Amino acid sequence: GIGVLIGALGAGGGAQQLGLLDDVQGTIDKINALRPLVDGVKDVAGWLTSSWWVAAIVAGALVWRQFGAVIRRRVQQQISGEHA
């Protein structure tokens, strides 16, 4: 166990001397810069999942608005015998 610890410390010191830890820190900084965006997406997703019924109502209204005329026309054709 002590040998592994000493080896890890030596590898960490070597990585620091070569500047590898700077690259890692730069990557971490880039990821942290995206955190507000990710948090915003999580908030919107949480709201949508808790309010799914609002989306269902909106989707139903859009479908009714888009296809209502077609349905009425087809029913009229069926009633009149035009569409058998």
C-alpha positions in Angstrom: 0.0 0.0 0.0 2.8 2.4 0.8 4.5 1.6 -2.5 1.4 2.5 -4.4 1.0 5.7 -2.5 4.6 6.7 -3.1 4.2 5.8 -6.8 1.0 7.9 -7.1 2.7 10.9 -5.5 5.6 10.5 -7.8 3.3 10.3 -10.9 1.4 13.4 -9.6 4.6 15.3 -9.2 5.8 14.3 -12.7 2.5 15.3 -14.2 2.7 18.7 -12.5 6.2 19.2 -13.8 5.1 18.4 -17.4 2.2 20.8 -17.2 -0.4 18.0 -17.6 -2.4 19.2 -14.6 -2.8 22.6 -16.4 -4.6 20.8 -19.2 -6.8 19.0 -16.8 -7.7 22.2 -15.0 -8.5 23.9 -18.4 -10.9 21.0 -19.2 -12.5 21.3 -15.8 -12.9 25.1 -16.3 -14.6 24.5 -19.7 -17.0 22.0 -18.1 -17.8 24.4 -15.3 -18.6 27.1 -17.8 -21.4 24.9 -19.2 -22.9 24.3 -15.8 -25.5 27.2 -16.1 -26.7 25.8 -19.4 -27.0 22.3 -18.0 -28.8 23.6 -14.9 -31.3 25.5 -17.1 -32.0 22.5 -19.2 -32.6 20.4 -16.0 -35.0 23.1 -14.7 -37.0 23.1 -18.0 -37.0 19.3 -18.1 -38.2 19.1 -14.5 -41.0 21.6 -15.2 -42.1 19.7 -18.3 -42.2 16.4 -16.6 -44.2 17.8 -13.7 -46.6 19.7 -16.1 -46.9 17.0 -18.8 -50.7 17.6 -18.9 -50.2 21.1 -20.2 -48.2 19.7 -23.1 -50.9 17.1 -23.7 -53.6 19.8 -23.9 -51.5 22.0 -26.2 -50.8 19.0 -28.5 -54.4 18.0 -28.5 -55.5 21.5 -29.5 -52.9 21.6 -32.2 -54.0 18.3 -33.7 -57.7 19.3 -33.5 -56.9 22.7 -35.2 -54.8 21.0 -37.9 -57.0 18.1 -38.7 -60.5 19.2 -37.5 -61.5 20.3 -41.0 -60.4 17.1 -42.6 -62.3 15.1 -40.0 -65.5 17.2 -40.5 -65.2 16.8 -44.3 -64.7 13.1 -44.1 -67.7 12.7 -41.8 -69.9 14.8 -44.2 -68.7 12.6 -47.1 -69.7 9.5 -45.2 -73.1 10.9 -44.2 -73.8 12.0 -47.8 -72.7 8.7 -49.3 -69.9 10.3 -51.3 -67.3 8.3 -49.4 -68.5 4.7 -49.0 
